Structure formats: structure tokens, C-alpha cells
Amino acid sequence: MKTEGRFADNNFTALRLLLALMVVLGHFQLLNGVASPPWPFSYAAAAVDCFFVVSGYLVTNSFDRDSDLKRFYIRRFFRIYPLYIAVVIAQTLTLGFLEPAGFLANFQSLTRYFIVNAAFANFLQYDVGHGVLKGLVDPGLNPSLWTLKIEFGFYLILPFLWMMVRRFGTGILVAIFVLSAAYFAALRHAGAYELAKQLPGQLQFFVIGMAAYRFRDRLTLGATAGLGLTIILALLFTALLDSHPSVIYPLVVGALVIVAALQAPRVRLRTDISYGVYLLHGPIIQLSLLLAIYRPDWIGLLATVATTMLLATIVERLIEAPGIAFGKHLTLLVRGHGSARPPVERERTVESALAASSSPASAAADITVVVLNDFCYVQGGASKVAIDEAVSLARSGVKVIFFGAVGPPCPASRYPPAPCRRPARAVERQGCPPCAQDPAQPAARADGRPPARLYQGADHQPGEDRAAARLSSHLHPA
């Protein structure tokens, strides 16, 4: 799917792809019987922990923007289930073809396999018939499916967790983190690792992501400092892979994910194929082992990665993106009691007004959209949505007036040049030398082009804090 505008100013898309590839590397050796893969094949389990932190942050963002339960569950269901069920269907058909007795002789076993896997209960049945996969190190065709029931379980409880956080404060997240870490450590020590890694034991990672979202504006680093801190945390993360010390390890995982996603230099990808990479690589490796075409060398690894990414790109276009779009369409039909209407519905309000006129140009001229934003200087989040939508509407010919609090995006521009009190001083983004290349500049676009002209009001005075400075912008098409 294309990266959504509200998340364009971060590294989550690139980070998810990197994490998915780390899982591929790990499974490439683990599924071949290497019990303790060497570096860089040793990150598979840790990458899953990182994925849970990412979900904690992004899914909380999704619910926080539109807290209607029906719309939230619709969005989350169609985010993961269309591709998931397509993979389950493909696996069922593959096992049916590989079973020597054929489909009819194994109809009951194949039906049960499909049902339990479709319900995220893959642990109930890994194989069909007399054992198509017997002889493999891992008994399942897809060793990644076990995490999806945990992910979906988190979706079910997140709205209620976030409501509790809103009412009682962050102490709720701290308590859940401590209890989850204790649960995981106790069961792992008792030798019940399969139980330890289920949802109660994974909540320690999810709630770190939720806490990071709640305090996302508290830490702002420059690109160089963000990159340096990311490298330090990555080294510490690697050093803790084997020991996994309770409390310390999940905190390091969370810090690494959030700093890499929000503070490191931006790596922007237009399409997110990470989910497809994560779901498809397991069957590819397992089938190559089953058909005796697996190669444990770098050629085999490159072939596996290339095949996985190619198929992930195809299914993203044919299954994943249409499924997400259909889910968004369904949210337009839902009228709940949440705190916000769906973003798509807000956009369609303007589009419908334009369509009602015989002349789009004249309709645009008759419409004035006022965008109010309380705090513009935030990397990503709701402020990015407001700015992107305002610029998009302005480019379509709609008159847009933008009001928002804004502060200096870089130290060099903390004090405006004199004279600073003249009214309506026109400022072009490319004409602001201290921050012309700063991607965090509120008027910045992902491609670095100046999207609009800003008219700065007379109340911008030297020495003002960024929260006190006010910006009244009248956007015109660039």
C-alpha cells in the first residue's frame, strides 16, 4: 500500500521492511536446522519483538485519530485479513496437491486445516493427511502465522487500554508493562516458552509503543544525533540478544524502534511490502526444502529474498491494497459515536461539493476551507495530515486559510530577521536560508519542493517560545 500522508515524515515503512527481511534471514537458517544462527541471521525473534512495538505505536495512532470502535475494527480487519486469508487458501491448496492421496481422500483434513488457520489457530493443525511436511525441522508450512493471532488480539483490546490511559494516565501502561514482563520471565524460566510468547507476554512490547505515541512530542533530535543514537541502541540491542534481561531488553527494543523511526534520517518508501514479505517467505523456504531445491549459500539466500519481494510486491497490488481500500470504503457507511469522522469522509465532503458544480474550477473558487491546527511543529502525526490536506486542496484550486501555532524548526531560525514586526511579511520556503533544507519545516514536502506561499502575521516577535508564536497562512497553488 502507498505510505499514508500522516506517516510520511518517519521511517516506519522502511523499518518494517528491514524487520521483515531480518525475519527472512533468520528463518533461512533456522528452518534448515541451524539452531543458533550466526550474525546476521540471529535477529528473527528480536525482529518480531520490534514489530510489536511498531504496532503499539501505529495502531494507537489509528484509534486516537478516530475512536469509533466499529470503524477502528473494520480498518484493522481489512488491514491484515485479506492477504492473510489469501495465504491460508494458497497453503491449503498447496498441501492438497502435495498429498499423494489427493484432495478427495484428504477433504476432511484439508477443511479442518483451512478453518483453524483462517481463525488464527494454526497451532491446532500444521499438516494434512499422513504428513506432507514430515521430515522438515519446523512442522508448519508457514512458521510466521503464530504472530497474527497475537497482533489481532492486541487490536481487540487496544481501544479499551487507550481509554483507560486517557482516563487514569500513563501509570496503566507502566503496570501492564511490569506484569507482562514478569509473566514472560516466569514462564520462560519454567520452560513454558510457547506460553510465555503469547499475547500476555508480548504486551510489554505493545505498551512501549503506546507510551511512545503518547509522549511522541517530548524528544526531538537532529538527523545526526538521531542516527548516532540509533547506532548505539542497535549495538546494545545486538549485545542483549542472547541474555534477554527482563525489563532492560524490551526497553532497549522500544527505544531502538522509536528513535530509528522518528529521529533518524528519513528513508522514504512509496510502497509498503513488509507484510507480504513477512507472510510469504516461510512457505517459499519450506517448499524449497521439501522439493530439495534449497541452497544454504548466498545464492540460495538471494534467490529466496528476490522471490519473496517480487511476490510481496504483486500481492500488495492485487490483494493487500484493494483490501485496505475496501475497508476504508466500509468505514464511510458506519456512523458511530467516535470522536472523529474518518479522514476519507472529510476529504469526500470537499470532493462532493466540487462534483456538485458543473464547473470544477468555479466550484473551487466558491469554496473556502479553513484548517485549524493547534501545534504545527510536530514530525508527522495530525499536524502533517492538516498541512498535507491544506496543500492538496490549495493545488486543486480551493481557497485555503490555514491557522496554526508554529515554532522555529531549527535553532538558526529561532529569532526572525529584522525587521520582524512588519505586517504580512511574505515568506517563501526556498527563501528561508536557515531552514530551507529542514524536512521538519511545517511547509516542507517529502520531495523537498516548496508547496505553498506562507504569509506570516505581525505577531511573530523575537524571543517568543515556539508554542506562543502564531502563524496565519493563506495557501495558494504553487
N, C-alpha and C positions, 0 to 999 in steps of 0.2 A: 504494500500500500504506500501511497505517497506520504511523506512526512507531513504531519499536520502543522499548520502555521503556529499554533500556540506552543509547540515544542521545537520550532525551527532553530532557536538560539541555544541549543545544547548539543551534547554528544550522545544522547540516549540511543538513537538509531544505530550509530556506528558502534557504540559499546555493546548493544545487544548482538550485533553480528559477530563481533570479536568473541563474546562469551559463547555463542553458538559454535563457532569454529574451535574454541577451546574444548568444548564437549566432543566435537568430532575427533579431534586429535587424541583425546583420552580414550574414547571408545575404539578407535582404530587399533590400539594395542590391547586394551582390556578385553575386548571381545575375542581376541586371538589368543587369550590365555596368559598375557603378561600381567601378573598380579600387582606389581608395583612399578608402573611405567616410569621411566626416567624423564627428566625435563627435556623438552617442553610438553610432554604427553601426560603430565601429572595434575592437570588442572580441572578435569571433568567434574568431579564432585563439588569443588570450590566454585566453579562457574555457575552451577545450579544455585548455590547459596547467593551468589551475586544477582542472579535473575530474580530471586525472591525480593531482594532489596529494591531492584528496579521496579518490580510490580507494586511494591508497597508505596513507592513514590508516585508512579504514574496513575495507578488506579485510584489512589486518594485524590489526585488532581481531577480525574474524571468525575468522581462523585461530588467533589467540592464545587465544581462548576455547575453541575445540575444534579441536585439531590433528590429528584423524584425517583423512587425505588423502581417503578416499572421501567422507566426509560433507562435507568442505570443497568438493570439486569438484561434488558434487551441488547444494549450496546455490548456488554461483556460477553453475552452468549454468542452473538454473531461475530465477535472479535476472534474467538478461539474455536468455536464448534464446527463451522463449515469445513475448514481444512482438516480438522481432527477426524470428523466422521468420514471424509473422503479417504483419508489414510487408512482408517479401520476397514472400510469397504475393500480397498485395494489389498490390504493384508489378508482379509478373509478369502478373496478370490485367488490370491497367490497360493495360500495354503491348500485350497481346494484343488488347484492344478497340480501342486507338488505331491499330494497324497495319491499313492498308486491306485487305491481302490476307487478314486474319483469322487465327484460331488454327491451323487445319489447315495452311495454307500456311507458317506460321512455327513449326510444332510443334518442330522440332529446335532452332531458335534460342531459343525460349522455354524449352525444357527445359534447355538449357545455361545460360541466364541464371539460371534458378532454382537450379540446382545450384551454380554458382560463387558466387552471392550467399549461398546458405544456408551455404556453407563459409567465409564471411567473406572470400572472394577477389573482391570486387566489381570490383577493378581489372582483372580478366580480361575482363569484358564489362559495358559500361554500357548498351547499347541492344540492340534486336532488329530483325530483318527488314532493311529497306532504310534504317533510320534514323528511328525515330519521333521522336527527340529532336533531330535535326539542326536547326541554327539557334539552339539555346539556347547561352548563354555557357558553362555547365557541361554536359558531355556525359552526366552521370548524372541519373537521376530523383531520387536521394537522396544529396546530397553529404556527408551526415554518417556514412554507413556505414563509411568507411575507418577510423574510430577504434575500431570494435568489435573488429577483429582485434587491435589493439594492447592493448585492455583485456583480452581473453580470453587473449592471450599472457602478460600480466602475471599473470593468475590461475594459469596453469600453472607459472610459475617462483617465485611468491611463497613457497610453503611451504619451498622449498629455500633461498631467500635468508634467510628468517626463522630457519631452523635454523642457518644459518651465523652470523647475528648473535648468536643465543643462545650459540653455542659460542666464537666468536672476537671478539665485541664489535662496537661501532659502527664501527670502522675499515673494516669490509667495506662499509658504506653510503657512507662517505666515498670509498673507492676507486671504487665503481661510479658515484658522482656525478661525480667528476673525469673518468673515462673516457667516460662518456656525454656530458658537456658538450663534451669535446674532439672526440668523434665527430661531434656535431651541428655544431659550429663548422667543422670541417674540410670536411665535405661541403657545408655551406651556402656556404662560401667558394668551393668548387669548382663551384658551380652545380647540385649534385645535391640540391636541396631535397626532392624526393619521397623520396629515400632517407634523408635526414637526419631526417625527421619520423617514421620508423618506430620500432619498439619500442626498439632500442638507443639512439636519440637522445632518446627520451621517458623513459627510466629515470631521468634526472636529476630529473624531477618526481615520479615514483613513490617514489623512495627518500627524498625530502624528507618525504613523507607518512609513510613508515615510521619515519623518525627522529623525527618529531613525535609519533607514537604512543609510541615507546619512552621519550621524555622528557616525556610529556604532563603529568606532575605537577610539573614543575620551575618553571613560570611560572603565577602566579595574580594576576590584576589585578582591580580593582573594575570595575563596569559603566562608570563614567565614563571611567576610564583606558583600558579596553578599546575603547570607542567612539572616543576620541581617537586611539589608536594605529592603529585600523582606518582612520580617515580619512587619517591621514598616509601609511600604506602604500598606500592606494588612489591618492592623488595621485602618489606615487613610481612606482607601477605604471603609471599612465597616462603619466607622463613617459618611461618606458622602452619604450613600445610599439613605437616606430619603430626605435630603436637596438638593442634586444635584446642588451645586452652579456653576453658569456659569463660564467657563474658568478653574476654580480650579479643578472641578471634572474630566473633560476629561484629564487634565494634570496629575492628580494622577493616573487615569486609565492607561494612556500611560506609565508613569514611572513604575508602578507595572508590567505591561506586559513585558516591555523590560528588566527590572532588573531581574525578575523571569526567563525569557527565556535565557538571555545571561550571567548573573553574578552569579546566584545562583548555588549551587552544582548540578551536572548533574544527571538527571533521564532519562535513555535511554530506549526507547521502540522500538522494531524492526518493529512493525506494527501499523499503524495509523487507528483506527476505529472511530475516533471522528465524522467524517462526517456522518457515518451510525448511530451512537448513536443520533446525533442531529436530523436527518431526521425521524428516526423510532420510537422514544419514544412517540411522540404525538399521532399517531394512536393507539398505544398499550394502552395508558391511556384512550383515548376516547372510544375505543371499550370495554374496561373493565367496564367503566361507563355505556355504552349503554346496555351491556349484563348483568349488575347487578352482576358482579364478582369483582368489585373494592373493595379493603380493604384499609382504610385510615391509618392503623397501620404500624409498621416497617416491618412486614411480607409482607404486600402488597407492600411496597416500595422496599424491597429486591427482591421480585419476579419480579417487573417491571424492576428494574435495570439489573437483571440477564438475563431476556428475551431479553431486548434491546441489551445488549452487545453480547449475543450469536448470535442474528440475524445480528447485525452490523458486527461481525466477518465473518459470512457466506457471506453477500453481498459484503464485501470488497474483498473477494477472488473470488467470482463469477462474480461480476459486476464492482465494482469500479476499482480494479487493472487492469483488462483487458481493461477497457475503457481508462484509463490513458496510458497504453502501446500502444493501437491503436492510440491515439492522438500523441504520440511520433513518432510512425512509419510514420504517415502522415507528420510530420514536415520534415522528410527526403526527401519527394517528393517536398517540397516547396523550391524554390530558390528565395529568396527575396533580399532586399538591406540593411539588418540589419548590425549591427556592428560585429556580431559574428555568426559562424556556430553553429548549435545545438550541445550540448555536445555529444549526442549519435552518431552524424555524425563523430565527431572527433575520438571517440572510434572505430567506424566501419572502419575508414581508416586504422588503425593498424591491426584490425582483418582481413580485406580483404587482406592485404599484407601477413599475416601469412597463410591465406587459399590458396593463390596463389601458395604456395610452396608444393611440395609433402611431405616434412618432416617438420612438425611444429617446431621441435627443431632446424633444420638447418636454417629455415626461421627466427626464433627468433634470432639466432646468427648473422644473416646478417643485422639485423635492429638495428639502434641506435636512440633512441628518446631523444631529448634534451628538457627539460622542463625549461622555464624561468619564474620566479616569482619575482615580484618587492618587495614584502613585506610579508614574511612568517609568522611573529609573529602576526597573527590575529586569534581570536577564531572563527572558521567557515569561511564561505564565500568562495571567489575564491581561497584563499590560501589552504584551506582544500581540495578543488577539485584537485588542482595541486599536492599536496602531496599524496593524496589517489590514484590518477591515476598513478603517478610515481611508487608508491609501488606495485600497482596491476600489472603493466606492468613488473616490475622487477621480481616479483614472477612467471610470466608466461614465463620467460626466455629471455625477451627482455633486451638488454643493455640500461640502462637509465642513462643519465647525468643530474643532477639537479643543476640549478644555482638559487640563490635567496638571497635577503637581509634578515638577521635574527638577532634578538637581544636577550638578556638574558630573558628567560621565567620566571625567579624568581630572587628576589634580591640576593640570595646567590650565583648565578652563574653570576652576573654582571661582575665580574673580573675573567678571566680564571686562573686556577692554573699555577704556573711557573713550567717548562719553557713553555711559551706560543707562542714563535715565531719559534719553530722548524717546518719545512715543513711537510705537510700531516700527522698531528698527528691523528691517528685513534681513534675515539670516539665511543664506544658502548653506546646505550641509557641506558642499565642497569648498565653501569659503570660510570654514572654521578650522584653521590650521591645527590647533592643539588636539582636536578630536576627530579630524576628518576621516581617519582610518580606524577609529574605535568602533568595533562591531556592537558595543553596548549602547552607543548613541541612540536615543529614543527614535530618531528618524531613520536609523540605519535599516538597510535591507540585507538579506542574506548574500546578494550578489555585490554588495558594496556600492550600488548606484544610488544617487540622490533621488528619492521618490517624490519629494514634495518640497514646497517652499514654506518656511515657518515664519510667522510674524510674531516677534517676541514683544510682550507688553512692557509698559513703562515701569512696572513694579519689580523688575529684576535688578536688585541692588547689590553692590559689593558686600561680601562677608555674610550673605544670607546662607543659612543651612539649606541643604537640598530639599528637605521636606517643606520648607517655608516658601521656596521660590515657586512662582506660578507661571504657567505658560498658556497663552491663548493662541491657538493656531488655526489659521484658515487655510485649508488644504486645497490646492489647485492641481490639476493633472500635470505631471512632469513632462 
